[in-house]
Amino acid sequence: MKAKVLIILPSDKFLHRQILEGVLAYGHAHGPWQFHFETGSRYEQGLAKLRRWGCSGVIALVRERRQMNRILATKTPAVLINPPTPPCGAASKPPKRTTFIARVQEDVGKSAAEYFLDRGFRSFAFVGTPEPSAWCERRLKGMRNRLAAAGLECNAFPGAPKGEREDFDRESAHLAEWLRSLKPQTALYAAWDRRALQILSLCSELDIAVPESLSVLGTDNDEVLCESSTPSLSSIALDGRNAGILCAKLLDAHMNGRKAEPLVDLAFPRIVTRQSTDKTVVPDAYLAKALDIVRKDLSVARTIDDIAKELRISKRSLEMKANLVLGNTLKNEIIRIRLNEAVRLVSNTSLPLSEVAEKCGFCCASHMNTRFKAAFGYSPSVFRAPP
């Protein structure tokens, strides 16, 4: 029997279009599914259609509690994206045949911090939305918390005065003044790609060299936008297509009476490096060479003694430099680099975990699994895109 699926999802944003693409791909592969779309704010029309149409299931990006309650009241199998109720705790547990799926926004900001720390930056900045937004503040919080753990701070753009935020010409004057105030070799994370492109444009006008003086990282990895800028824009890819496939997979389980998780957090994001962040900053020459040796071939499990001998420096001196410059032991820094590469491979390839472990210098998949759980609280499989 053909499933009838109602999709309530705006189409104006790149990420949302990716989610829709993933849902459609799953429906065509595992269906046939018949779809009805509501892409605007008048979701009530979709719910009315649901009752007349004999809808089998709903996938909806939920903007407000009233919308969520109206969908749940239909008792139709549903997957709700970013529901207003936090996706944790007994009070927020969804009813039967429903899944709440959300991205932990703090993890997005944390990933940006990890990415820049891995490149040796010690000065950091953040630019969010012109108007304050909860999701943006949570990304900033995640970035700041990770940097604070390394004894570092993040300089966030305070925004333009309230009456000037919607006028880009007026707002950009304040943003330009703030950009001029940043230290050379600052790593800047922007909450989404269009904001990052505004910053790149201002940097060009202000003669701020990117990435030599300012490294810029966006969010969403809208490839058309990222590749069309000069320099090309590095960006955090939130993998909307895989999120859409996951939503459809969960809904399929609910519609067919199979067990499905009621609460799902989306996996950690991956980062696509382009010209705007193509720079590594480590002020100590010996330490920079040590990290280059590690990154050159992660599959080689070099000890710190091996690296020190290659550099003709004492092990103690090298370890002291790491503590002073990175705020971390060299051993932990090497583990962090290996884990970051493992996350990239697990998220973006279909390599077996045993092969990922070998490429990243872990003795076996079990050893890598232990390191993952200690660092992230999850096993590597959480980072793997759904089939």
Buried (B, 14 or more C-beta within 10 A) or exposed (E): EEBBBBBBBBEEBBBBBBBBBBBBBBBEEEBEBBBBBBBEEEBEEBBEBBEEEEBBBBBBBBBEEEBBEBBBEBEBBBBBBBBBBEBEEEEBEBEEBBBBBBBBBBBBBBBBBBBBBBBBBBBBBBBBBBEEEEBBBBBBBBBBBBBEEBEBEBBBBEBBEEEBBEEEEEBBBBBBEBBEEBEEBBBBBBBBBBBBBBBBEBBBEEEBEBBEBBBBBBBBBBBEBBEEBEBBBBBBBBBBBBBBBBBBBBBBBBBEEEEBEBBBBBBBBBBBEBBBBBBBBBEBEBBBBBBEBBBEEBEEEBEBEEBBEEBEBEBEEBBEBBEEBBBBEBEEBBBBBBBBBBBBBBBBEEEEBEEBBBBBBBEEBEEBBEBBEEBBEBBBEBBBBBE
